[in-house]
Structure formats: C-alpha cells, structure tokens
Amino acid sequence: MASPMPAGSFLDSLRAEGLTVVEVGDWARHNRNHKGPWGPVHGVMIHHTVTSGGERTVEICRDGYSGLPGPLCHGVITKDGTVHLVGYGRANHAGLGDDDVLRAVIAEKALPPDNEADTDGNRHFYGFECENLGDGADPWPEAQLEAIEKAAAAVCQHHGWTERSVIGHLEWQPGKVDPRGFTMAWLRERIRDRLK
C-alpha cells in the first residue's frame, strides 16, 4: 500500500531522472478528487493519445472533452520527450479494469489476461499519456521512448517498485490497444535496466 507522493515530490522525481518538465497551469491542484479517492497507488499506466501536435495534445489531456472531463492523466509526454504536467490527483485515464491484473501489479507478478472491468483504476495508477496516433504507423521518436522509460522509472524509484508495477492500458481494460507501436514487455525491460 502506497500513498501518492506529494505533487512537489512527483515533480522533483521526474527532474531527478533528467527529464524536461513543463508545469501547465495549476496542475498540482487540477484533479477529479471530488469523484472519489486517489490512492493507495500501486503502479504506473502508459497510454497513447490518438492525437497529433504537442500543444493540442496537452490541451486535450488537461481539459478533457465532452463526456470525459480532464485531467486525462498526470503527465503528457510529447514527441520531443518533454513531460507536461497537467493534473495531480485522481485523473480520468485508467477507467475500470481487471481486479486480477491489479492484484498481480501489487504482487509484482506476471500479468494475467484482462477479461473484466470491475475495478476503479483511476484510484490506483499514475497515468502518462504519450502523444501518438496509435495506428501502429506513427513513429515513436527515441527521445519520447526514453522519456516514457525515465518517467515510469522515476515513480517506481520513489515507491520502491520494480518494472512490474508499470502496465499499459491494454493490459488493464479489455478492448484497449494502447500503447500501440511498442510492447510493454520491451518497455519494462528498459525500466528494469534503468532501476538497477
């Protein structure tokens, strides 16, 4: 069981990994906490945005859209590898997912297939939205992939988690495909090496 780190510690952890971090507006107080608790936190969830253009992507992730109010994550990782902080606290990113997957994340064991959506993921995961069309063709620049790796590792380092605490949205909620264009096994291997 882990309490979410204070917003200032989140910012410091990301910068300590050498990331370029942009604070967007009142990100540290922008959240959906009135809809339910945030925490205990158990892991980091990676997404793709199905958008292009960094400025537009950050705006959508901060403000949300009709039917899904923002913030839609905690940090937006744009193609250039910059992490834009858009919210902190409960965010509309994970949605309902599989309780068996959550138990595996907590135990840091291999993930079972996600076959149900019965557990509130917005409560339990830090979320990073990564600018990409998610069509399998839109490239993932190395600067962006390295930033995803560093951001996830920064959170894991703070909480004493291993790479097994980092999952993709597609591993949490049936029907989701994100992130598309690399495998989570590949990303976890990179995070594991960084945490050594």
C-alpha positions as CSV (number, residue, x, y, z in Angstrom):
1,M,0.0,0.0,0.0
2,A,1.4,3.3,-1.0
3,S,0.1,6.8,-0.6
4,P,0.5,9.0,-3.6
5,M,3.7,11.1,-3.4
6,P,3.1,14.9,-2.8
7,A,3.0,16.9,-6.1
8,G,6.3,18.5,-5.3
9,S,8.0,15.1,-4.9
10,F,6.5,14.0,-8.2
11,L,8.0,17.0,-10.0
12,D,11.3,16.5,-8.2
13,S,11.4,12.8,-9.0
14,L,10.9,13.4,-12.7
15,R,13.5,16.2,-12.9
16,A,16.0,14.0,-11.0
17,E,15.8,11.5,-13.9
18,G,17.0,14.3,-16.2
19,L,13.6,14.9,-17.8
20,T,12.5,18.2,-19.2
21,V,9.3,19.0,-17.3
22,V,6.8,21.8,-18.1
23,E,4.2,22.7,-15.4
24,V,0.9,23.5,-17.1
25,G,-1.3,26.0,-15.1
26,D,-2.5,24.8,-11.7
27,W,-1.5,21.2,-12.4
28,A,-0.8,20.3,-8.8
29,R,-4.4,21.1,-7.8
30,H,-6.2,20.1,-11.0
31,N,-7.9,16.7,-10.4
32,R,-11.1,14.7,-10.2
33,N,-10.8,14.0,-6.4
34,H,-14.4,15.1,-5.9
35,K,-15.4,11.9,-7.8
36,G,-13.6,9.5,-5.4
37,P,-10.3,8.9,-3.6
38,W,-6.9,8.8,-5.2
39,G,-4.8,6.1,-3.6
40,P,-3.5,3.9,-2.4
41,V,-1.4,3.8,-5.6
42,H,0.1,0.6,-6.9
43,G,1.6,1.4,-10.3
44,V,2.1,3.5,-13.5
45,M,-0.1,3.2,-16.6
46,I,1.1,4.1,-20.0
47,H,-1.3,5.3,-22.8
48,H,-1.2,6.7,-26.3
49,T,-3.4,9.8,-27.1
50,V,-4.7,9.2,-30.6
51,T,-3.7,12.8,-31.3
52,S,-1.0,14.7,-33.1
53,G,0.6,18.1,-32.3
54,G,2.0,18.6,-28.9
55,E,0.2,21.8,-27.9
56,R,-3.2,20.4,-28.9
57,T,-2.5,17.1,-27.2
58,V,-1.5,18.8,-23.9
59,E,-4.7,20.9,-24.0
60,I,-6.9,17.9,-24.6
61,C,-5.2,15.9,-21.8
62,R,-5.6,18.9,-19.4
63,D,-9.1,19.9,-20.2
64,G,-10.7,16.7,-21.4
65,Y,-13.6,16.7,-23.8
66,S,-17.4,16.3,-23.9
67,G,-18.2,13.2,-21.8
68,L,-14.8,12.9,-20.3
69,P,-13.6,15.9,-18.2
70,G,-9.9,16.4,-17.6
71,P,-7.4,15.9,-16.4
72,L,-7.0,12.7,-18.5
73,C,-3.6,11.9,-16.9
74,H,-0.9,13.3,-14.7
75,G,1.8,13.9,-17.4
76,V,1.7,14.2,-21.1
77,I,4.9,13.0,-22.9
78,T,5.1,14.7,-26.3
79,K,7.2,13.6,-29.3
80,D,10.2,15.7,-28.3
81,G,10.4,13.9,-24.9
82,T,9.0,16.7,-22.8
83,V,6.8,15.8,-19.9
84,H,3.9,18.3,-19.5
85,L,2.3,18.1,-16.0
86,V,-1.5,18.7,-16.5
87,G,-3.0,17.2,-13.3
88,Y,-2.3,15.7,-10.0
89,G,-4.7,13.5,-8.0
90,R,-7.5,11.4,-9.4
91,A,-7.5,11.6,-13.2
92,N,-9.7,10.2,-15.9
93,H,-7.1,7.9,-17.5
94,A,-7.4,4.2,-16.4
95,G,-11.2,3.7,-16.1
96,L,-12.5,0.3,-14.9
97,G,-10.2,-2.7,-15.3
98,D,-9.4,-6.2,-14.1
99,D,-9.1,-6.8,-10.4
100,D,-6.8,-9.8,-11.1
101,V,-4.5,-7.5,-13.0
102,L,-4.4,-5.1,-10.1
103,R,-3.5,-8.0,-7.7
104,A,-0.7,-9.0,-10.0
105,V,0.6,-5.4,-10.1
106,I,0.5,-5.2,-6.3
107,A,2.4,-8.5,-6.0
108,E,4.7,-7.5,-8.9
109,K,4.0,-10.8,-10.7
110,A,3.3,-11.7,-14.3
111,L,0.0,-10.2,-15.5
112,P,-3.0,-12.4,-16.2
113,P,-5.1,-11.6,-19.3
114,D,-7.5,-8.8,-18.6
115,N,-11.0,-10.2,-19.0
116,E,-13.2,-8.0,-16.9
117,A,-13.7,-4.3,-16.0
118,D,-14.7,-4.3,-12.3
119,T,-12.1,-2.2,-10.5
120,D,-11.5,1.6,-10.4
121,G,-8.1,2.2,-12.0
122,N,-8.2,6.0,-11.7
123,R,-7.8,5.5,-8.0
124,H,-4.7,3.3,-8.1
125,F,-2.5,4.3,-11.0
126,Y,-0.3,7.2,-12.0
127,G,-1.0,7.9,-15.7
128,F,1.2,9.1,-18.6
129,E,-0.5,9.9,-21.9
130,C,2.0,9.8,-24.8
131,E,1.5,11.7,-28.0
132,N,0.9,9.2,-30.8
133,L,-1.9,8.4,-33.3
134,G,-1.9,4.8,-32.1
135,D,-2.3,3.5,-35.6
136,G,0.9,1.4,-35.5
137,A,2.5,3.6,-38.1
138,D,3.0,6.8,-36.3
139,P,6.6,6.7,-35.1
140,W,7.8,6.8,-31.6
141,P,11.0,9.0,-31.5
142,E,13.8,7.8,-29.3
143,A,13.6,11.0,-27.2
144,Q,10.0,10.2,-26.4
145,L,10.6,6.5,-25.6
146,E,13.4,7.5,-23.3
147,A,11.2,10.0,-21.6
148,I,8.5,7.3,-21.1
149,E,11.1,5.0,-19.6
150,K,12.5,7.7,-17.3
151,A,9.1,9.0,-16.1
152,A,7.9,5.5,-15.2
153,A,11.2,4.7,-13.6
154,A,11.1,7.9,-11.5
155,V,7.8,6.9,-10.0
156,C,8.9,3.3,-9.4
157,Q,12.2,4.6,-7.8
158,H,10.2,6.8,-5.3
159,H,7.9,4.0,-4.2
160,G,10.5,1.2,-4.3
161,W,8.6,-0.6,-7.1
162,T,10.1,-2.8,-9.8
163,E,9.3,-2.6,-13.5
164,R,6.4,-4.9,-13.0
165,S,4.5,-2.0,-11.5
166,V,4.3,-0.4,-15.0
167,I,1.5,-1.5,-17.2
168,G,-0.2,-0.5,-20.5
169,H,-3.8,0.5,-20.7
170,L,-4.2,-2.6,-23.0
171,E,-3.2,-4.8,-20.1
172,W,-5.8,-3.3,-17.7
173,Q,-9.0,-2.9,-19.6
174,P,-10.5,-5.3,-22.2
175,G,-10.8,-3.7,-25.6
176,K,-8.0,-1.2,-25.2
177,V,-5.0,-1.3,-27.5
178,D,-2.7,1.4,-26.1
179,P,0.1,1.9,-26.2
180,R,0.5,0.7,-29.8
181,G,3.8,0.7,-31.6
182,F,6.0,-1.0,-28.9
183,T,5.4,-3.8,-26.4
184,M,5.1,-3.3,-22.7
185,A,7.5,-6.2,-22.2
186,W,10.1,-4.2,-24.1
187,L,9.4,-1.1,-22.1
188,R,9.5,-2.9,-18.8
189,E,12.9,-4.4,-19.8
190,R,14.2,-0.8,-20.3
191,I,12.8,0.3,-17.0
192,R,14.3,-2.7,-15.2
193,D,17.7,-1.8,-16.6
194,R,17.3,1.8,-15.5
195,L,16.3,0.8,-12.0
196,K,19.4,-1.4,-11.5
